[in-house]
Amino acid sequence: MKDPVTVSMGQTYDRSSILRWLKSRNKTCLVIEEVLTSANLIPNSIIRQLIRLHYHENGILTAQQGKA
C-alpha cells in the first residue's frame, strides 16, 4: 500500500485501487457493500506512518528508496 486513504464509511484502501474501483462505476464500499455517502478520499497518515515503520524495522526498501 503506497497511499492509504479512508472512504466515507471508515474503511482504508490504497488510493490507486479505490480510484480504479470507483471509476468502474462501483459506488459501494468493498468491505461493507453499502453505497458510499461521499466520494471524498481522506489521506490516512496514521496507516502511512505504520507502513513506513514496518518497512524500516524489516529492512524493506520502497521504490523511492531503491533509486537513491
Summary of the structure (lengths in Angstrom):
residues: 68
radius of gyration: 14.1
end to end distance: 20.5
largest distance: 42.8
contacts: 149
relative contact order: 0.20
helix: 38%
strand: 15%
